[in-house]
Structure formats: C-alpha cells, structure tokens
Amino acid sequence: MACGAFFAYDLITFRQAMVRHLSTQAQIIGSDSVSALLFNDPQSAENTLSALKAAPNIVSAGIYTPEGQPFAAYWRDGGGQFLTLPPIPSGQTEAYWFKDRQIVLVLSIVFQGKPTGTVYMQSDLQEMYMRLKRYAGIAAIVLSASLLAALLVSAMFQRALAEPIVHLAETARIVSRDKKYSARATPTGNCNELATLIEAFNQMLSQIQERDAALQKAHDELEHRVQERTTQLGAANKELEAFSYSVAHDLRAPLRQIDGFSQILADQCGPQLDLTAQRYLKLVRDGARNMGQLVDDLLNMARIGRQELVRKPTDLNLLLQSALRDLQPEWQGRQVDWRIGNLHTVECDPGLMKLVFVNLLSNAVKYTRRLECAAIEVGQIMLDGAPVVFVRDNGAGFEQQYAHKLFGVFQRLHRTEDFEGTGVGLATVHRIIQKHGGQIWAEAEVNKGATFFFSLAATSHGTSNTNILRQLVSYDPR
C-alpha cells in the first residue's frame, strides 16, 4: 500500500512537471515564432521548431496561423502530416490532453494583445514509464529485502518466543489431561518476560505437586481411619444386634410366665375378684401380650438387619395377593373397598418385600376400622422415570409435619388407646426398603387418610409433591 501510494503520488507529480516543461517549451517556440508569423516566413518558423531535436520526447510540433492553417511543422521521425488543431477552451490560452500514451499541448501565441498564431506540441510518455519501471524495480528490491528480513526476524522470534510458548502450552495440556504435576516447562535461559512466566509456571506446578502429595497422604490416612471405624462400627452393630436378640429372647420366658399365670388366676379366681381386681388383671395380661408382641417385633427387626438379600425377579402382584390372604382375618366382616392396580416385576427379596406389603396393608386396615366404608388402594405411578408403589387409605391420617417420625423405632403418632401398636412395623419396612437401595415416604392429612410411597430406586420425591398428587388424581387402578 505504501509503495502504491508513493507510485501514485510520483506519477501525478511527474505528469504535472511534464505539462509545465512542455508548456515552457511551447512558450519559447511561440515567442521565437512571432516575427516569422508576422512576416509570413514559414522557413524561419521551421528552423525554430528544429531546435526540438534536443528534446527526444517531442514526437511532433507545429505552428498554426490565427485562422488555424498549418504554418510550420516538426516531426521526430522526419516526416508526417499536419494534425487537426484541437480547439482551446474559451477564456484560456493553453490546453493539454493525455491520450494514446501521449500528451498533447496547445498554446495560443499572443503579440501586443492580439492572437498571432498557435503552437501545437505532442510528446510521448516514455520518460514517465521508464521512471515507473525504475521505481517498480526499486520497490521490488525493497520488498524482497523486507521479506527476507521478516523471515529472518520470524525465525529468530520463533526460536526465542514461539517455541518456548508452544512447549509451555503443551506442558499445560499434559498437566491438565494427565494430572501429571511432575512435568516442567523447559527454561529459555534468557532474562525476559517469557523466562519469568515459565519460571512462575514451574513454581506453580511444584506447589501443586506438593499439595497433591499432601492431599493424597491425608486421603490415604482418612481412608484408613474410615476403614478402621467401619470395622469397629460393624463389630459394634453385630454385638448390639446379638445383645438385642439375647435380651429379647430372654424376655420371652418371663413374659410367657406372666401371661400364663395371669390366665390361670383369671380362670380359677376370676369370679371371686371384684371388678377393680379383674380390670387390673386384664391390664396385666394385655401388657404382657403387648410386651410379647414388642419382643417379637424386635426379634424380627434384628433378624432382618442380619439377613442377606436374595434378589430375584419377583412379580409384586403375587406378593400383594399373598399379603391380602394373610390379612383377611383382620378385615373379615368389615366393608372395605379394595382398589388393586397392576404392579410391576422387580429384582428384590420376595420374603422381605412381602413383609413390606403386610405391614403397610395392616396399618391401612387398622387406621380405617372406625369408618363404616373403608377404601384402601394399592397402585403404581412413575416418578423421575422409576416406578413408585403406593398404598393409600381414607382413615385417620396424621399431621404431615410429623411425617419424619414415622419410620423411627417406637415412634407412634397415635395413642395406644386409639390404635394399638408397638411402633416397630414402619421402622421394619423402612429398613427393608433401605436394604434394597430404595426410598419410602408418606403424605397424609388428619381424618383424610394417608398414602405411603416406596420405590426400590432412588427418586427425588422431596420436590415432586405436586406431580405425585396430579398422578394420583388421574390414576385408574383398572
């Protein structure tokens, strides 16, 4: 661009200089030809024009009379024809044109204020073209030298800057991809900004390597401690389960004695006791039976905690029907509207999963017994792409704010006087579902029933209550 601008400027300047030079020559010839024109001496005018032989760029020249008739002429090649004189624009004494790779100038000869004749000059542009060629050669040499210098500088720059930067980037990629903090960028050996950057990068890698080693050491120590604590906790759990089993087992014998002798006392001496004594005796027997049931539940929970899962494909519909048959005596004689949907087949322990249905359905039967027409529904919905089984009833329900207490051992949300129970059943269900890697939760409202959900796959039930209710409303057990 710089060369092009320089060429354009020089071309314009040189053309203007040529016009001025040609105009000067025309004025000299016009001045020297005044007398020849006045005295009608063409030979003198031609002698004047012959002086143009010293200017090799002049192709032809001519002197014309005021009427535009040829008077004298000059041709560089020695012969030619008079050309038609171009008109000079009104109000001017000189005009020029560039055409056909030549410049043409016409100058009016004025003597004592009157037009005396006209000078016509035609010059080639060979000098200008030669000048442009010289400039082009110089520009080519300059550009070639500049390109060579640029290549040399580029090579030096590549060795000094580009290659260390590329090596630094490659080292950074290795560190990022392989986590190889022992890698280092090669120093340049110079004292510049790049050397400072590489040194700082290597120092950063050294610090990361030290921190990574310390973190790995801490991780190994923590893992070892966790393993020790896990072993200790497992041993403690086994001891606790064994102790619970032993205590519960040893409690059964005295409880049977209490219940047995209370029965004998009621049978043999019942008629002789007053009503208060009979009521106390009944409370003793009920307490013994409740305590026995609690011991059985604790033994079952301990057994479930020790039991290994035996997973196999299981049709939940068959387990549900079996549980209903086992519970039939509990709801026999009552009006219960059973709504049983179609359940799926899962990989589970059939024995433990049946116990889940027995506990949930037993609770539904128990907490709806005060209703003339109970409704118990079992079905399945999809939540987060996983099947979720639910058991819903229209019984007593509970306050939702206490739902987190449902699955704790001995935790009950109703009085024993209202609904019997030990507070172990739902805790047992919770343990079984957890052993399968699933979740269980409940939603309820007082006097409007409760719904228990469980899934053997993890679901985000905590943020999907609206979706669950919408699916339950549209659920059709058929």
C-alpha positions in Angstrom: 0.0 0.0 0.0 2.8 2.4 0.8 4.5 1.6 -2.5 1.3 2.1 -4.4 0.6 5.4 -2.7 4.2 6.5 -3.4 3.9 5.5 -7.1 0.5 7.3 -7.5 1.9 10.5 -5.9 5.0 10.4 -8.0 3.0 9.7 -11.2 0.8 12.7 -10.6 3.7 14.9 -9.7 5.7 13.8 -12.7 2.8 14.4 -15.1 2.4 17.9 -13.8 6.1 18.5 -14.2 5.9 17.2 -17.8 3.0 19.6 -18.6 4.9 22.5 -17.1 8.1 21.7 -19.1 6.1 21.2 -22.3 4.3 24.5 -21.7 7.6 26.3 -21.2 9.0 24.9 -24.5 5.8 25.9 -26.2 6.0 29.5 -24.9 9.7 29.7 -26.1 8.8 28.4 -29.5 5.8 30.8 -29.7 7.9 33.8 -28.7 10.6 32.9 -31.2 8.0 32.4 -34.0 6.1 35.8 -33.7 8.3 37.5 -36.3 8.0 34.5 -38.7 4.2 34.7 -38.4 4.1 38.5 -38.8 6.3 38.4 -41.9 4.9 35.1 -43.2 8.2 33.3 -43.1 7.5 29.5 -42.6 11.2 28.6 -43.1 12.2 30.7 -40.1 9.4 29.0 -38.1 10.6 25.5 -39.1 14.2 26.5 -38.1 12.8 27.4 -34.7 11.0 24.1 -34.4 14.1 22.1 -35.4 15.6 23.1 -32.1 13.2 20.5 -30.6 15.6 17.7 -31.8 17.4 18.2 -28.5 14.2 17.0 -26.8 13.8 13.3 -27.7 10.4 13.1 -26.0 8.8 15.5 -28.5 7.0 13.4 -31.2 5.8 16.3 -33.3 5.2 20.1 -33.1 3.5 22.6 -35.3 2.7 26.3 -35.7 -0.6 27.4 -37.0 -1.9 30.7 -38.2 -4.7 32.5 -36.3 -7.1 31.0 -38.8 -5.9 27.5 -37.8 -4.0 26.8 -41.0 -0.7 24.9 -40.8 2.3 27.3 -41.0 5.3 25.2 -39.9 5.9 21.7 -38.6 8.4 19.3 -36.9 8.4 15.5 -36.8 10.8 13.5 -34.7 10.9 10.7 -37.4 11.4 13.2 -40.2 8.0 13.2 -41.8 4.3 13.2 -41.2 1.1 15.0 -41.7 -0.4 18.1 -40.1 -2.8 17.2 -37.4 -6.1 18.9 -36.9 -5.6 21.6 -34.4 -7.7 20.9 -31.2 -9.7 23.9 -30.0 -8.6 25.9 -27.0 -11.5 26.3 -24.5 -12.9 29.8 -24.4 -11.2 32.2 -22.0 -8.0 30.1 -21.9 -4.7 30.5 -23.8 -3.4 27.0 -23.1 -4.9 23.5 -23.0 -3.4 19.9 -22.8 -4.7 16.4 -23.1 -3.4 12.9 -22.2 -4.4 10.3 -24.8 -3.0 7.3 -26.6 0.1 7.1 -24.2 1.0 10.7 -25.2 0.4 14.3 -24.0 -0.8 17.0 -26.4 -0.5 20.7 -25.6 -1.9 23.6 -27.5 -0.7 27.2 -26.7 -2.1 30.4 -28.2 0.6 32.9 -29.4 -0.3 36.5 -28.3 1.6 39.5 -29.5 0.6 43.0 -28.3 -2.6 41.6 -27.0 -3.7 40.1 -30.3 -3.7 36.3 -31.3 -0.8 35.8 -33.7 -0.9 32.0 -34.0 -1.0 28.7 -32.2 1.7 26.3 -31.1 0.9 22.6 -31.2 3.2 20.1 -29.4 2.9 16.3 -28.9 5.1 14.4 -26.5 5.4 10.8 -25.6 5.4 9.5 -22.0 8.4 7.2 -22.4 10.3 9.0 -19.7 7.5 8.7 -17.3 7.2 4.9 -18.0 10.9 4.5 -17.6 10.7 6.3 -14.2 7.9 4.0 -13.1 9.9 0.9 -14.1 12.8 2.1 -12.1 10.5 2.7 -9.1 9.0 -0.7 -9.6 12.5 -2.3 -9.6 13.5 -0.4 -6.5 10.2 -1.3 -4.8 10.7 -5.0 -5.7 14.2 -4.9 -4.3 13.0 -3.2 -1.1 10.1 -5.6 -0.8 12.3 -8.6 -1.3 14.8 -7.3 1.2 12.0 -6.6 3.7 10.5 -10.1 3.2 13.9 -11.7 3.7 14.4 -9.6 6.8 10.9 -10.5 8.0 11.7 -14.2 7.5 14.9 -13.9 9.5 13.2 -12.0 12.3 10.3 -14.5 12.2 12.8 -17.4 12.6 14.6 -15.6 15.4 11.2 -14.8 17.0 10.1 -18.4 16.7 13.3 -19.7 18.3 13.1 -17.0 21.0 9.4 -16.8 21.8 7.1 -19.1 19.8 8.8 -22.4 20.5 9.0 -21.8 24.3 5.4 -20.7 24.3 4.3 -23.8 22.3 6.3 -26.0 24.7 4.7 -24.2 27.7 1.2 -24.8 26.2 2.0 -28.5 25.6 3.2 -28.9 29.1 0.0 -27.2 30.4 -2.1 -29.6 28.3 -0.2 -32.7 29.7 -0.7 -31.4 33.2 -4.4 -30.8 32.6 -5.1 -34.1 30.8 -2.9 -36.5 32.8 -2.8 -34.7 36.2 1.0 -35.1 35.9 2.2 -32.3 38.2 5.8 -33.5 38.0 6.1 -32.2 34.4 8.1 -29.0 34.0 8.4 -26.4 31.2 12.0 -26.1 29.7 13.6 -22.7 30.8 14.8 -20.4 28.0 17.9 -19.3 29.7 17.1 -15.7 28.9 16.2 -12.9 31.3 12.9 -11.7 29.8 9.2 -11.8 30.5 8.8 -15.2 28.9 11.5 -16.7 31.1 9.8 -15.1 34.1 6.4 -16.7 33.0 8.0 -20.2 32.6 9.7 -19.9 36.0 6.4 -18.9 37.7 4.6 -21.7 35.9 7.1 -24.3 37.1 6.9 -22.9 40.6 3.1 -23.2 40.5 3.5 -26.9 39.4 5.9 -27.5 42.3 3.4 -26.1 44.7 0.5 -28.1 43.2 2.6 -31.3 43.3 3.4 -30.7 47.0 -0.2 -30.0 47.8 -1.4 -33.0 45.8 1.1 -35.3 47.6 -0.1 -33.9 51.0 -3.8 -34.3 49.9 -3.1 -37.9 48.8 -1.4 -38.7 52.1 -4.3 -37.2 54.0 -6.8 -39.1 51.8 -5.0 -42.4 52.5 -4.9 -41.7 56.2 -8.6 -40.8 56.2 -9.5 -43.9 54.2 -7.6 -46.0 56.6 -9.4 -44.3 59.5 -12.7 -44.8 57.9 -12.0 -48.4 57.3 -11.0 -48.8 60.9 -14.1 -47.0 62.1 -16.3 -49.1 59.7 -14.8 -52.3 61.0 -15.3 -51.1 64.6 -18.9 -49.9 63.8 -19.7 -53.2 62.1 -18.4 -55.1 65.1 -20.4 -52.9 67.5 -23.5 -53.4 65.4 -23.1 -57.1 65.5 -22.6 -57.0 69.2 -25.6 -54.8 69.6 -27.8 -57.0 67.5 -26.6 -60.1 69.3 -27.3 -58.3 72.6 -30.7 -57.2 71.5 -31.6 -60.7 70.3 -30.4 -62.2 73.5 -32.3 -59.7 75.7 -35.4 -60.1 73.6 -35.1 -63.9 73.6 -34.6 -64.0 77.4 -37.6 -61.7 78.0 -40.0 -64.1 76.3 -39.8 -66.7 79.0 -40.8 -64.4 81.9 -43.5 -62.8 79.7 -45.0 -66.2 78.9 -45.0 -67.0 82.7 -46.7 -63.7 83.5 -49.3 -64.2 80.8 -49.8 -67.9 81.7 -50.2 -67.4 85.4 -52.4 -64.4 84.8 -54.7 -66.6 82.7 -54.8 -69.3 85.4 -55.5 -66.6 88.0 -58.4 -65.2 85.9 -59.8 -68.7 85.2 -59.6 -70.0 88.8 -60.1 -66.9 90.9 -61.8 -64.5 88.5 -65.3 -64.9 89.9 -64.0 -64.3 93.4 -62.4 -61.0 92.4 -64.2 -57.7 92.4 -64.5 -55.6 89.2 -61.4 -53.5 90.0 -59.2 -56.5 90.6 -60.5 -58.1 87.4 -59.7 -54.9 85.4 -56.1 -54.8 86.9 -55.7 -58.5 86.0 -56.8 -57.7 82.4 -54.3 -54.8 82.2 -51.5 -57.2 83.4 -52.4 -59.7 80.7 -52.7 -57.0 78.0 -49.4 -55.5 79.0 -47.7 -59.0 78.9 -49.2 -59.7 75.4 -48.1 -56.2 74.2 -44.7 -56.8 75.6 -44.5 -60.1 73.9 -45.5 -58.6 70.6 -42.9 -55.9 71.0 -40.3 -58.6 71.7 -41.3 -60.5 68.6 -41.1 -57.3 66.5 -37.7 -56.5 67.9 -36.5 -60.0 67.1 -37.9 -59.7 63.6 -36.1 -56.4 63.1 -32.8 -57.8 64.4 -33.2 -60.8 62.1 -33.9 -58.5 59.1 -30.8 -56.5 59.9 -28.6 -59.6 59.8 -30.4 -61.2 56.9 -28.6 -61.1 53.5 -30.8 -60.1 50.5 -31.6 -62.8 48.0 -32.7 -60.8 44.9 -34.6 -62.4 42.1 -37.2 -61.2 39.6 -40.5 -61.0 41.6 -44.0 -60.2 40.4 -45.3 -57.7 43.1 -48.9 -58.6 42.2 -48.4 -62.1 43.5 -46.8 -60.8 46.7 -49.7 -58.4 47.2 -52.3 -61.1 46.8 -50.4 -63.3 49.3 -50.3 -60.5 51.8 -54.1 -59.8 51.4 -54.8 -63.5 52.0 -52.7 -63.4 55.2 -54.5 -60.3 56.4 -58.0 -61.4 55.6 -59.0 -62.2 59.2 -58.2 -58.6 60.2 -60.8 -57.1 57.9 -63.3 -60.0 57.7 -66.8 -58.8 58.4 -66.0 -55.2 57.5 -67.0 -53.2 54.5 -63.6 -52.5 52.7 -63.4 -51.2 49.2 -60.2 -52.7 47.8 -58.8 -51.0 44.8 -55.9 -53.0 43.5 -53.9 -51.8 40.5 -51.4 -53.6 38.3 -47.8 -53.6 39.7 -44.5 -54.3 38.0 -41.9 -57.0 38.3 -38.7 -56.1 40.2 -35.5 -57.6 41.4 -36.0 -58.0 45.2 -36.0 -60.3 48.1 -39.6 -61.8 47.9 -39.8 -62.6 51.6 -38.8 -59.2 52.8 -40.9 -57.4 50.2 -44.0 -59.4 51.2 -43.4 -58.2 54.8 -43.5 -54.6 53.5 -46.9 -55.1 52.0 -48.2 -56.9 55.1 -47.1 -54.0 57.4 -48.5 -51.3 55.1 -51.8 -53.0 54.4 -52.2 -54.0 58.1 -51.8 -50.3 59.0 -54.3 -49.3 56.4 -56.8 -51.8 57.7 -56.2 -50.7 61.3 -56.5 -47.0 60.8 -59.7 -47.3 58.8 -61.6 -49.6 61.1 -63.7 -46.7 62.6 -65.2 -46.0 59.2 -68.3 -47.7 58.0 -66.9 -47.9 54.5 -63.1 -48.0 54.3 -61.3 -47.5 51.0 -57.8 -48.9 50.5 -56.0 -48.6 47.3 -52.7 -50.1 46.0 -51.2 -48.9 42.7 -48.2 -47.7 40.9 -47.1 -44.3 39.4 -43.9 -43.2 37.6 -41.7 -40.7 39.3 -38.4 -39.5 37.7 -38.6 -42.4 35.3 -38.8 -45.0 38.1 -41.9 -47.0 39.2 -43.3 -46.0 42.6 -45.7 -48.2 44.5 -48.2 -46.5 46.8 -50.7 -47.7 49.5 -53.5 -45.2 50.2 -56.3 -45.3 52.7 -59.1 -42.9 53.8 -58.5 -43.5 57.5 -57.3 -41.4 60.5 -54.3 -39.9 58.8 -51.8 -37.8 60.7 -50.3 -34.3 60.6 -47.8 -34.0 57.8 -45.3 -32.0 59.9 -44.6 -35.2 61.9 -44.1 -37.5 58.9 -40.3 -37.7 59.6 -41.0 -39.5 62.9 -43.0 -42.4 61.3 -40.1 -44.6 60.5 -38.2 -44.4 63.8 -38.3 -47.3 66.2 -41.0 -46.9 68.9 -42.2 -43.7 67.2 -46.1 -43.5 67.0 -48.3 -40.6 66.0 -51.5 -42.0 67.7 -52.3 -43.0 71.2 -52.3 -46.7 72.1 -55.8 -46.3 73.5 -57.0 -45.3 70.0 -54.9 -47.7 67.9 -52.8 -50.5 69.2 -49.2 -51.0 68.0 -45.6 -51.2 69.1 -44.0 -48.6 66.7 -41.7 -51.2 65.2 -43.6 -52.1 62.0 -42.9 -49.0 59.9 -39.3 -49.0 61.2 -39.0 -52.6 59.9 -40.5 -51.5 56.5 -38.0 -48.6 56.3 -35.1 -50.9 57.0 -36.2 -53.4 54.3 -36.6 -50.6 51.7 -33.2 -49.2 52.6 -31.5 -52.6 52.2 -32.9 -52.7 48.7 -31.4 -49.3 48.0 -34.8 -47.6 47.7 -36.8 -44.9 49.5 -40.0 -44.7 51.4 -42.1 -41.7 52.4 -45.6 -40.7 53.4 -48.1 -37.9 52.8 -51.3 -37.6 54.9 -53.9 -35.2 56.4 -55.7 -35.7 59.6 -59.1 -37.6 59.2 -58.5 -37.8 55.4 -56.2 -40.7 55.2 -52.6 -41.4 54.4 -50.6 -42.5 51.4 -47.3 -44.4 51.7 -44.9 -44.4 48.7 -41.9 -46.7 48.2 -39.5 -47.3 45.4 -36.6 -49.6 45.0 -34.7 -47.0 43.0 -33.7 -43.5 44.2 -36.2 -40.7 43.4 -36.3 -37.0 44.1 -39.7 -37.2 46.0 -38.9 -34.2 48.1 -39.5 -31.8 45.2 -42.3 -33.7 43.3 -45.3 -33.5 45.6 -47.4 -31.6 43.1 -46.5 -34.1 40.4 -47.3 -37.1 42.7 -50.7 -35.7 43.6 -51.5 -35.0 40.0 -50.7 -38.6 39.1 -52.7 -39.9 41.9 -55.8 -37.9 40.9 -55.6 -39.2 37.4 -54.6 -42.8 38.4 -57.1 -45.5 37.3 -56.5 -48.9 39.1 -58.2 -50.7 36.3 
